[in-house]
């Protein structure tokens, strides 16, 4: 009798297990995702991580969780059909399986595309982050705000705002698998304006970035001439057939004249507008067509383009690096860039510009990172990606600064040596020889007596000699190089003035 009672109790326990599984699933749905599961329940295979939020967008629907839920339902159906110990063992084997399921968004939309590989996503993200902000803006801000001392606020802002926000955008886009507008609408309808604002800002950035691409295309076409048009000043022809170099070009330089008068066709003032610049307009249309061709098929086409757009800047930088470090004056340029000026750390504007550079360089709050990460699997390690891409971006900025200032140092050194040659030739012609030049020169414009070889005295007026200073030449060359950084802002003011 005792054995019979024991067998009855075991059979009753087996019969109750399917009902217990159904009860547990019903209780979980009734909780409404408000209470997180205990440590013991999270350790069970059929349980997933509960985010404790009422928003369905944050419920765990990862591939592992979707597979486990499907297997739990399959286990219940097997238990209902077969019952007994066989159903329990079958359910245990299925729940213990590590097979992954296919993720489908809860909103009922079709399955979202995925990147071809992890490398494609990393190249797309690096290509998105690395751009003019690294090659153009970082060297300018570094030499302007304390040289090597600027690296301290730069890396501090990277740690406290750059990497966390970068990680946030990758995580939220990867988890919800939507673009910026859809993500913020799903987080909360009241935050939908964040996604719309980021889309508007991205469109405005694309407008002037494509303008810069149009300038690059124009220079690219002009560079195929046998003699570069910005190598020398153009000639100004007169009615009698004579000609002379353009006076305005002689006052500035051939490169500046070509930039302002040929490329931009800048008028003398706002009240006298110049003719329509159809060359730049055509280049701008070509730039937009190129962007359209790259994005026509979504990540299916852009995923292949990033292998060129992300790697080509590094190839060019490496070529310029090996060329720049072999030029004379390279060390002077790097010293000018990285020599720290510690007093600048007390200026709050330096910290503000460091934070602005981090936002601008990493492309934060533009919505692009959310869109890129939305094509990733939901279980991708986006934290590691955020660290990797952020550090790659910042070290690319430093590498680009070395390349740029090695060339700036070379150009400043050439200008400085040419100034010294002009100064020495003037002194040699004045005093009759290099060995006759006195250690202390008279003041400019003063009258002094010069002893001739026959013993007679000659009164001469000391001419105005050029002042040769390598540090000033480095500053001047840096200002000329980075003056194009402010052109977009100048044109914004011109357009605003014309409208007003």
C-alpha positions as MATLAB code, in Angstrom:
seq = 'XXXXXXXXXXXXXXXXXXXXXXXXXXXXXXXXXXXXXXXXXXXXXXXXXXXXXXXXXXXXXXXXXXXXXXXXXXXXXXXXXXXXXXXXXXXXXXXXXXXXXXXXXXXXXXXXXXXXXXXXXXXXXXXXXXXXXXXXXXXXXXXXXXXXXXXXXXXXXXXXXXXXXXXXXXXXXXXXXXXXXXXXXXXXXXXXXXXXXXXXXXXXXXXXXXXXXXXXXXXXXXXXXXXXXXXXXXXXXXXXXXXXXXXXXXXXXXXXXXXXXXXXXXXXXXXXXXXXXXXXXXXXXXXXXXXXXXXXXXXXXXXXXXXXXXXXXXXXXXXXXXXXXXXXXXXXXXXXXXXXXXXXXXXXXXXXXXXXXXXXXXXXXXXXXXXXXXXXXXXXXXXXXXXXXXXXXXXXXXXXXXXXXXXXXXXXXXXXXXXXXXXXXXXXXXXXXXXXXXXXXXXXXXXXXXXXXXXXXXXXXXXXXXXXXXXXXXXXXXXXXXXXXXXXXXXXXXXXXXXX';
ca = [
       0.000    0.000    0.000;
       2.818    2.374    0.826;
       4.408    1.798   -2.565;
       1.039    2.337   -4.276;
       0.516    5.689   -2.483;
       4.029    6.784   -3.405;
       3.380    6.044   -7.082;
       0.097    7.988   -6.983;
       1.821   11.040   -5.478;
       4.543   10.965   -8.172;
       1.954   10.678  -10.933;
      -0.065   13.566   -9.495;
       3.072   15.746   -9.341;
       3.806   15.063  -12.985;
       0.256   15.891  -14.021;
       0.425   19.247  -12.229;
       3.613   20.479  -13.967;
       1.961   21.552  -17.230;
      -0.646   23.500  -15.292;
       2.077   25.161  -13.231;
       3.890   26.261  -16.409;
       0.711   27.844  -17.775;
       0.064   29.604  -14.472;
       3.577   31.035  -14.429;
       3.253   32.488  -17.930;
      -0.106   34.046  -17.102;
       1.254   35.611  -13.928;
       4.183   37.074  -15.839;
       1.861   38.785  -18.315;
      -0.306   40.156  -15.501;
       2.678   41.787  -13.826;
       2.853   44.215  -16.763;
       6.667   44.353  -16.798;
       6.716   46.363  -13.577;
       8.639   44.090  -11.242;
      12.019   42.583  -12.030;
      12.514   38.904  -11.496;
      14.466   37.546   -8.557;
      17.985   36.179   -8.831;
      16.721   32.585   -8.647;
      14.160   33.114  -11.411;
      16.692   34.820  -13.688;
      18.928   31.778  -13.420;
      16.229   29.533  -14.894;
      16.593   28.908  -18.648;
      13.020   29.840  -19.475;
      13.407   33.296  -17.927;
      14.800   36.403  -19.626;
      15.904   39.755  -18.322;
      13.056   42.060  -17.339;
      13.744   45.746  -17.695;
      11.037   46.777  -15.224;
       9.529   49.348  -17.592;
       5.994   49.855  -18.799;
       7.230   50.709  -22.300;
       6.964   47.630  -24.481;
       9.907   48.851  -26.502;
      12.276   48.018  -23.681;
      11.031   44.468  -23.107;
      13.623   41.819  -23.849;
      13.009   40.491  -27.342;
      16.565   39.462  -28.138;
      17.152   36.328  -30.213;
      17.950   34.242  -27.130;
      14.828   35.432  -25.348;
      12.608   34.887  -28.408;
      13.974   31.358  -28.826;
      13.462   30.570  -25.153;
       9.863   31.823  -25.222;
       9.095   29.734  -28.302;
      10.653   26.668  -26.698;
       8.679   27.259  -23.484;
       5.422   27.275  -25.451;
       6.508   24.177  -27.303;
       7.291   22.491  -24.000;
       3.815   23.274  -22.679;
       2.168   21.814  -25.757;
       4.282   18.660  -25.469;
       3.437   18.375  -21.779;
      -0.283   18.776  -22.467;
      -0.191   16.166  -25.190;
       2.020   13.518  -23.594;
       2.098   14.209  -19.871;
       4.178   12.125  -17.457;
       7.916   11.980  -17.090;
       8.539   11.812  -20.832;
       7.098   15.285  -21.364;
       9.217   16.698  -18.567;
      12.412   15.320  -19.956;
      11.548   16.517  -23.434;
      10.816   19.975  -22.136;
      14.057   20.036  -20.184;
      16.108   19.139  -23.225;
      14.461   21.829  -25.321;
      14.837   24.509  -22.689;
      18.486   23.711  -22.300;
      19.164   24.232  -26.013;
      21.356   27.186  -27.024;
      19.866   27.576  -30.510;
      19.186   31.240  -31.370;
      15.948   32.523  -32.842;
      15.247   35.258  -35.369;
      14.507   38.703  -33.921;
      11.383   40.469  -35.155;
      10.400   43.941  -33.880;
       7.390   44.062  -31.614;
       5.808   46.852  -33.608;
       4.853   44.348  -36.303;
       7.155   45.748  -38.999;
       9.144   43.586  -41.369;
      12.475   42.168  -40.385;
      15.113   44.909  -40.578;
      18.180   44.544  -42.760;
      21.516   43.644  -41.197;
      25.069   44.645  -41.980;
      26.987   42.168  -44.095;
      29.589   41.796  -41.344;
      30.843   43.410  -38.178;
      33.701   44.949  -40.164;
      31.221   46.742  -42.426;
      29.496   48.298  -39.431;
      32.787   49.395  -37.866;
      34.001   50.919  -41.126;
      30.693   52.744  -41.580;
      30.836   54.114  -38.032;
      34.494   55.125  -38.306;
      33.830   56.752  -41.675;
      30.891   58.596  -40.132;
      32.957   59.871  -37.188;
      36.253   60.617  -38.953;
      36.040   63.590  -41.280;
      36.821   67.283  -41.581;
      36.519   67.655  -37.823;
      39.654   65.568  -37.437;
      41.784   66.873  -40.282;
      40.593   70.463  -40.312;
      39.187   71.551  -36.980;
      41.185   69.642  -34.352;
      44.656   70.942  -35.400;
      43.262   74.469  -35.526;
      41.737   74.252  -32.037;
      44.834   72.565  -30.619;
      47.275   75.263  -31.724;
      44.790   77.980  -30.785;
      43.973   76.723  -27.280;
      47.274   75.834  -25.713;
      48.888   73.222  -27.931;
      49.590   70.056  -25.963;
      47.668   71.421  -22.970;
      44.492   71.236  -25.071;
      44.724   67.436  -24.986;
      43.804   67.442  -21.279;
      40.313   68.987  -21.662;
      39.925   67.087  -24.932;
      40.319   63.641  -23.333;
      38.381   64.681  -20.224;
      35.405   65.653  -22.385;
      35.819   62.432  -24.326;
      35.506   60.431  -21.104;
      32.603   62.288  -19.495;
      30.459   63.095  -22.529;
      31.857   61.588  -25.718;
      32.002   57.868  -24.970;
      28.831   57.748  -22.767;
      26.625   59.468  -25.366;
      28.227   57.484  -28.167;
      27.439   54.280  -26.272;
      23.894   55.481  -25.527;
      23.102   56.083  -29.189;
      24.563   52.765  -30.303;
      22.699   50.885  -27.571;
      19.271   52.451  -28.072;
      19.418   52.120  -31.857;
      20.581   48.516  -31.657;
      17.957   47.591  -29.041;
      14.924   49.118  -30.744;
      16.193   48.649  -34.327;
      14.763   51.901  -35.642;
      16.015   55.243  -36.880;
      16.362   58.329  -34.697;
      12.746   59.461  -35.135;
      11.273   56.022  -34.474;
      13.535   55.376  -31.490;
      12.615   58.521  -29.583;
       8.919   58.103  -30.405;
       9.037   54.603  -28.963;
      10.884   55.756  -25.848;
       8.165   58.344  -25.276;
       5.817   60.230  -27.593;
       6.832   63.413  -25.786;
      10.461   62.880  -26.879;
       9.666   62.467  -30.563;
      10.885   65.999  -31.214;
      14.444   64.914  -30.409;
      14.443   62.587  -33.401;
      12.905   65.211  -35.674;
      15.435   67.815  -34.506;
      18.368   65.475  -35.150;
      17.031   64.803  -38.655;
      16.750   68.544  -39.361;
      20.272   69.170  -38.051;
      21.646   66.306  -40.155;
      19.991   67.765  -43.240;
      21.506   71.193  -42.577;
      24.944   69.635  -42.047;
      24.562   67.700  -45.292;
      23.872   70.974  -47.118;
      27.189   72.611  -46.280;
      29.161   69.351  -46.294;
      28.054   68.756  -49.862;
      29.132   72.307  -50.644;
      32.613   71.439  -49.391;
      32.545   68.285  -51.522;
      31.631   70.464  -54.500;
      34.698   72.631  -53.849;
      36.845   69.499  -53.669;
      35.440   68.244  -56.966;
      36.173   71.615  -58.583;
      39.791   71.536  -57.367;
      40.067   67.904  -58.484;
      39.072   68.807  -62.045;
      41.321   71.895  -62.108;
      44.319   69.836  -60.961;
      44.414   67.962  -64.309;
      45.881   71.014  -66.055;
      49.553   70.873  -67.018;
      50.235   73.959  -64.904;
      48.202   74.297  -61.758;
      46.062   77.454  -61.973;
      46.947   78.412  -58.386;
      50.703   78.073  -58.920;
      51.210   81.606  -60.257;
      49.295   84.865  -60.407;
      47.213   85.288  -63.554;
      47.969   88.087  -65.981;
      45.807   91.153  -66.466;
      45.616   92.154  -70.151;
      45.169   95.720  -71.387;
      43.680   97.071  -74.624;
      47.083   97.870  -76.141;
      48.082   94.184  -75.920;
      50.335   94.514  -72.895;
      49.764   92.631  -69.681;
      50.963   92.492  -66.130;
      50.344   90.211  -63.146;
      47.053   90.765  -61.350;
      47.743   93.439  -58.678;
      45.309   91.904  -56.213;
      47.038   88.540  -56.555;
      50.440   90.102  -55.896;
      49.125   91.637  -52.691;
      47.854   88.292  -51.399;
      49.030   85.026  -52.991;
      48.149   82.863  -56.020;
      46.383   80.276  -53.862;
      44.196   82.839  -52.096;
      43.397   84.618  -55.341;
      42.332   81.377  -57.003;
      40.206   80.461  -53.986;
      38.338   83.735  -53.638;
      38.177   85.006  -57.236;
      38.088   81.829  -59.341;
      36.503   79.209  -57.111;
      34.079   81.243  -55.009;
      33.889   84.273  -57.347;
      33.511   86.517  -54.323;
      32.327   89.999  -55.210;
      33.970   93.150  -53.897;
      31.097   93.868  -51.562;
      27.524   92.857  -50.873;
      26.036   95.682  -52.939;
      27.770   94.527  -56.147;
      26.984   90.828  -56.589;
      28.978   88.885  -59.156;
      27.661   86.655  -61.934;
      26.145   83.228  -61.263;
      28.840   80.685  -60.385;
      27.687   77.851  -62.653;
      30.881   75.808  -62.196;
      30.358   75.370  -58.466;
      26.623   74.857  -59.046;
      27.395   71.996  -61.439;
      29.877   70.519  -58.975;
      27.224   70.716  -56.247;
      24.740   68.806  -58.408;
      27.377   66.111  -59.014;
      28.029   65.908  -55.268;
      24.338   65.300  -54.527;
      24.149   62.684  -57.287;
      27.104   60.850  -55.752;
      25.401   60.861  -52.361;
      22.202   59.552  -53.931;
      24.045   56.752  -55.714;
      25.699   55.704  -52.467;
      22.387   55.583  -50.573;
      20.015   54.354  -53.282;
      19.798   50.806  -51.878;
      20.295   51.566  -48.210;
      22.979   49.586  -46.431;
      23.122   47.175  -49.359;
      24.918   49.880  -51.375;
      26.395   52.053  -48.619;
      27.836   48.947  -46.956;
      30.077   48.476  -49.976;
      30.912   52.149  -50.341;
      32.333   52.386  -46.794;
      35.213   50.122  -47.762;
      36.440   53.022  -49.908;
      35.201   56.080  -48.009;
      36.464   54.847  -44.625;
      39.879   53.571  -45.704;
      40.825   56.166  -48.333;
      41.356   59.044  -45.831;
      43.759   56.865  -43.843;
      45.684   55.944  -46.989;
      46.049   59.623  -47.890;
      47.030   60.567  -44.329;
      49.694   57.849  -44.197;
      51.156   59.004  -47.532;
      51.207   62.633  -46.364;
      52.685   61.559  -43.034;
      55.745   59.896  -44.571;
      56.139   62.825  -46.933;
      55.699   65.419  -44.188;
      58.178   63.942  -41.689;
      60.916   64.065  -44.341;
      60.480   67.792  -45.024;
      62.746   70.424  -43.457;
      61.089   72.323  -40.655;
      58.864   69.409  -39.661;
      60.065   69.482  -36.060;
      59.305   73.201  -35.774;
      55.728   72.615  -36.876;
      55.192   69.762  -34.412;
      56.776   71.807  -31.634;
      54.404   74.648  -32.449;
      51.434   72.260  -32.239;
      52.269   70.286  -29.090;
      54.169   72.794  -26.937;
      51.845   73.133  -23.921;
      50.627   76.488  -22.678;
      49.359   75.536  -19.242;
      47.738   78.880  -18.474;
      45.039   78.140  -21.079;
      43.578   75.431  -18.816;
      42.094   78.124  -16.592;
      40.115   79.548  -19.513;
      36.573   78.087  -19.618;
      36.353   78.771  -23.359;
      39.084   76.166  -23.925;
      37.001   73.540  -22.141;
      33.911   74.633  -24.059;
      35.673   74.254  -27.403;
      37.029   70.847  -26.345;
      33.500   69.647  -25.598;
      32.210   71.142  -28.839;
      34.957   69.371  -30.781;
      34.029   66.031  -29.198;
      30.377   66.488  -30.215;
      31.293   67.653  -33.707;
      33.963   65.019  -34.336;
      32.097   61.957  -33.039;
      28.854   63.042  -34.715;
      26.815   62.898  -31.519;
      23.107   63.813  -31.503;
      22.906   63.796  -35.318;
      20.948   60.542  -35.459;
      23.475   58.778  -37.679;
      24.810   56.512  -34.949;
      21.292   55.395  -34.023;
      20.553   54.581  -37.662;
      23.821   52.658  -38.129;
      23.435   50.592  -34.976;
      19.796   49.749  -35.788;
      21.073   47.331  -38.439;
      23.064   45.366  -35.846;
      21.899   42.231  -34.032;
      20.377   43.157  -30.674;
      22.957   41.082  -28.798;
      25.943   42.832  -30.394;
      28.589   44.158  -27.982;
      27.973   47.851  -28.643;
      29.943   48.925  -25.556;
      33.136   47.588  -27.074;
      32.243   49.237  -30.391;
      31.716   52.610  -28.683;
      35.115   52.457  -26.972;
      36.879   51.307  -30.125;
      35.371   53.876  -32.505;
      35.703   56.789  -30.050;
      39.393   56.136  -29.386;
      40.041   55.551  -33.090;
      38.453   58.902  -33.867;
      40.494   60.792  -31.271;
      43.825   59.227  -32.192;
      43.044   59.926  -35.847;
      42.678   63.592  -34.901;
      46.121   63.583  -33.300;
      47.623   61.754  -36.264;
      46.051   64.248  -38.674;
      47.429   67.092  -36.541;
      50.943   65.672  -36.942;
      50.486   65.438  -40.709;
      49.092   68.949  -41.041;
      51.625   70.722  -38.838;
      54.602   68.920  -40.342;
      53.629   70.534  -43.655;
      52.857   73.863  -41.956;
      56.299   73.767  -40.320;
      57.892   73.157  -43.711;
      56.057   76.053  -45.333;
      56.879   78.413  -42.457;
      60.528   77.382  -42.573;
      60.721   78.067  -46.302;
      59.195   81.510  -45.801;
      61.542   82.217  -42.896;
      64.637   81.202  -44.871;
      63.538   83.311  -47.856;
      63.130   86.269  -45.504;
      66.646   85.714  -44.152;
      68.065   85.594  -47.691;
      66.406   88.901  -48.608;
      67.594   90.502  -45.395;
      71.175   89.291  -45.792;
      71.352   90.351  -49.445;
      70.172   93.845  -48.494;
      72.800   94.110  -45.756;
      75.577   92.763  -47.985;
      74.762   95.251  -50.742;
      74.625   98.047  -48.163;
      77.866   97.335  -46.269;
      79.829   95.795  -49.130;
      80.336   92.322  -47.685;
      79.098   89.906  -45.104;
      82.137   90.365  -42.863;
      81.587   94.142  -42.764;
      78.073   93.927  -41.310;
      78.216   95.292  -37.729;
      76.871   93.271  -34.827;
      74.487   96.066  -33.818;
      72.615   97.512  -36.763;
      71.440  101.129  -36.816;
      67.737  101.776  -36.391;
      65.563  101.771  -39.466;
      65.533  105.190  -41.156;
      68.523  106.538  -39.192;
      71.570  108.097  -40.834;
      74.966  106.523  -40.221;
      78.469  106.957  -41.605;
      80.195  104.179  -43.512;
      83.978  104.160  -43.884;
      85.117  103.517  -47.436;
      88.289  101.559  -48.333;
      90.113  104.849  -49.138;
      89.305  106.232  -45.681;
      86.502  108.571  -46.685;
      83.109  108.567  -44.976;
      79.779  108.053  -46.673;
      76.501  108.974  -45.037;
      73.793  106.394  -45.623;
      70.217  105.946  -44.519;
      69.458  102.607  -42.914;
      66.678  100.974  -44.979;
      63.705   99.170  -43.477;
      64.685   95.535  -43.286;
      62.163   92.694  -43.222;
      61.593   91.198  -39.802;
      62.252   87.467  -39.834;
      60.678   85.478  -37.005;
      59.984   81.758  -37.330;
      57.333   81.793  -34.606;
      55.392   84.546  -36.361;
      55.675   82.687  -39.644;
      54.230   79.573  -37.996;
      51.329   81.625  -36.671;
      50.742   83.285  -40.051;
      50.850   80.032  -41.998;
      48.500   78.427  -39.475;
      46.055   81.302  -39.820;
      46.181   81.122  -43.614;
      45.675   77.369  -43.554;
      42.719   77.476  -41.213;
      41.110   80.617  -42.619;
      38.890   78.434  -44.801;
      37.370   77.050  -41.615;
      35.514   80.323  -41.134;
      34.353   80.769  -44.727;
      31.077   78.954  -44.155;
      30.287   81.226  -41.224;
      31.185   84.305  -43.285;
      28.811   83.224  -46.030;
      26.060   82.635  -43.519;
      26.469   86.231  -42.354;
      26.503   87.490  -45.954;
      23.296   85.633  -46.766;
      21.677   86.886  -43.557;
      22.686   90.467  -44.367;
      21.273   90.211  -47.894;
      17.996   88.860  -46.591;
      17.704   91.581  -43.971;
];
